Amino acid sequence: MEITVREIRLGDERRISEIHFRHNSFFEEDYVSPDFISECLAGGDFNFLVAESGGEIAGFCGMLYHLHVGRAEIGPIAVEDGFKGRGVGRILLEKAFDLLKEIGVLRVIVKVKAENSGALGFFQNQGFTPEGRFENYTRTGDSVVQMVRFI
Ligand SMILES: CC(C)(COP(=O)(O)OP(=O)(O)OC[C@H]1O[C@@H](n2cnc3c(N)ncnc32)[C@H](O)[C@@H]1OP(=O)(O)O)[C@@H](O)C(=O)NCCC(=O)NCCS
């Protein structure tokens, strides 16, 4: 399976929104509309990478930058069910790190719902270390674990 990763293009918003919606229990927002994705991109401090296989978007990874202080936050990140466990998430993160390094980011964090053991395992496997737990963090009362990786 050949996977290519590129930055988001106009028209990708709908597919990202669909994949996000199917995974919404893992995220803080229930529904991220295509328009909301466009608004995030217009702010200039947020970007999306998408992974494609056979012309189909198989997953995506968002990145929020704080460039003046060399920090960034990964997320949301999700891979379609048919593509999970095949290296798509890893390739998305590798490309995200390449891009973040290029623009001067040194410290990358991700916040994962504490009960999302799959994502906690995935990020640990990708070199992230847990550095704190925030109780009752989301408006629906989920606790989250913050993980960090220096790049
Ligand atoms: C988490 C997620 C993005 C991982 O993507 P993926 O494409 O399935 O993961 P990959 O196949 O690239 O896995 C990469 C590596 O992480 C490891 N890994 C994946 N899931 C893991 C888990 N549950 N526990 C431990 N390691 C895991 C893989 O074994 C692989 O290791 P290797 O490179 O040494 O072989 C995907 O499962 C997903 O979309 N989850 C639902 C949404 C979600 O939870 N997002 C994160 C919210 S913060």
Ligand as a Chemical Component Dictionary entry (heavy atoms), coordinates in Angstrom:
data_LIG
# 
_chem_comp.id                   LIG 
_chem_comp.type                 NON-POLYMER 
_chem_comp.pdbx_formal_charge   0 
_chem_comp.three_letter_code    LIG 
# 
loop_
_chem_comp_atom.comp_id 
_chem_comp_atom.atom_id 
_chem_comp_atom.alt_atom_id 
_chem_comp_atom.type_symbol 
_chem_comp_atom.charge 
_chem_comp_atom.model_Cartn_x 
_chem_comp_atom.model_Cartn_y 
_chem_comp_atom.model_Cartn_z 
_chem_comp_atom.pdbx_ordinal 
LIG C1  C1  C 0 -4.121 6.561  16.773 1  
LIG C2  C2  C 0 -4.154 6.383  15.253 2  
LIG C3  C3  C 0 -4.060 7.768  14.577 3  
LIG C4  C4  C 0 -2.921 5.537  14.852 4  
LIG O1  O1  O 0 -2.862 5.453  13.432 5  
LIG P1  P1  P 0 -2.474 4.068  12.719 6  
LIG O2  O2  O 0 -2.291 4.364  11.287 7  
LIG O3  O3  O 0 -3.479 3.050  13.078 8  
LIG O4  O4  O 0 -1.083 3.708  13.430 9  
LIG P2  P2  P 0 0.209  3.081  12.700 10 
LIG O5  O5  O 0 -0.193 1.880  11.953 11 
LIG O6  O6  O 0 0.914  4.157  11.927 12 
LIG O7  O7  O 0 1.101  2.676  13.950 13 
LIG C5  C5  C 0 2.390  3.208  14.107 14 
LIG C6  C6  C 0 3.068  2.500  15.220 15 
LIG O8  O8  O 0 2.333  2.709  16.449 16 
LIG C7  C7  C 0 2.001  1.450  17.013 17 
LIG N1  N1  N 0 0.661  1.488  17.581 18 
LIG C8  C8  C 0 -0.483 1.768  16.934 19 
LIG N2  N2  N 0 -1.518 1.649  17.791 20 
LIG C9  C9  C 0 -0.979 1.256  18.975 21 
LIG C10 C10 C 0 -1.505 0.924  20.230 22 
LIG N3  N3  N 0 -2.831 0.904  20.445 23 
LIG N4  N4  N 0 -0.674 0.590  21.230 24 
LIG C11 C11 C 0 0.673  0.537  21.032 25 
LIG N5  N5  N 0 1.237  0.821  19.839 26 
LIG C12 C12 C 0 0.417  1.177  18.837 27 
LIG C13 C13 C 0 2.028  0.468  15.859 28 
LIG O9  O9  O 0 2.293  -0.835 16.325 29 
LIG C14 C14 C 0 3.148  0.991  15.015 30 
LIG O10 O10 O 0 4.391  0.560  15.530 31 
LIG P3  P3  P 0 5.651  0.236  14.588 32 
LIG O11 O11 O 0 5.849  1.457  13.706 33 
LIG O12 O12 O 0 6.744  0.039  15.578 34 
LIG O13 O13 O 0 5.257  -0.961 13.814 35 
LIG C15 C15 C 0 -5.421 5.643  14.768 36 
LIG O14 O14 O 0 -5.512 4.403  15.408 37 
LIG C16 C16 C 0 -6.730 6.392  14.973 38 
LIG O15 O15 O 0 -7.230 7.049  14.047 39 
LIG N6  N6  N 0 -7.328 6.306  16.186 40 
LIG C17 C17 C 0 -8.605 6.931  16.469 41 
LIG C18 C18 C 0 -8.498 8.436  16.602 42 
LIG C19 C19 C 0 -7.615 8.817  17.777 43 
LIG O16 O16 O 0 -7.634 8.211  18.838 44 
LIG N7  N7  N 0 -6.835 9.892  17.570 45 
LIG C20 C20 C 0 -5.951 10.430 18.594 46 
LIG C21 C21 C 0 -6.714 11.361 19.463 47 
LIG S1  S1  S 0 -5.602 12.311 20.455 48 
# 
loop_
_chem_comp_bond.comp_id 
_chem_comp_bond.atom_id_1 
_chem_comp_bond.atom_id_2 
_chem_comp_bond.value_order 
_chem_comp_bond.pdbx_ordinal 
LIG C1  C2  SING 1  
LIG C2  C3  SING 2  
LIG C2  C4  SING 3  
LIG C2  C15 SING 4  
LIG C4  O1  SING 5  
LIG O1  P1  SING 6  
LIG P1  O2  DOUB 7  
LIG P1  O3  SING 8  
LIG P1  O4  SING 9  
LIG O4  P2  SING 10 
LIG P2  O5  DOUB 11 
LIG P2  O6  SING 12 
LIG P2  O7  SING 13 
LIG O7  C5  SING 14 
LIG C5  C6  SING 15 
LIG C6  O8  SING 16 
LIG C6  C14 SING 17 
LIG O8  C7  SING 18 
LIG C7  N1  SING 19 
LIG C7  C13 SING 20 
LIG N1  C8  SING 21 
LIG N1  C12 SING 22 
LIG C8  N2  DOUB 23 
LIG N2  C9  SING 24 
LIG C9  C10 SING 25 
LIG C9  C12 DOUB 26 
LIG C10 N3  SING 27 
LIG C10 N4  DOUB 28 
LIG N4  C11 SING 29 
LIG C11 N5  DOUB 30 
LIG N5  C12 SING 31 
LIG C13 O9  SING 32 
LIG C13 C14 SING 33 
LIG C14 O10 SING 34 
LIG O10 P3  SING 35 
LIG P3  O11 DOUB 36 
LIG P3  O12 SING 37 
LIG P3  O13 SING 38 
LIG C15 O14 SING 39 
LIG C15 C16 SING 40 
LIG C16 O15 DOUB 41 
LIG C16 N6  SING 42 
LIG N6  C17 SING 43 
LIG C17 C18 SING 44 
LIG C18 C19 SING 45 
LIG C19 O16 DOUB 46 
LIG C19 N7  SING 47 
LIG N7  C20 SING 48 
LIG C20 C21 SING 49 
LIG C21 S1  SING 50 
# 
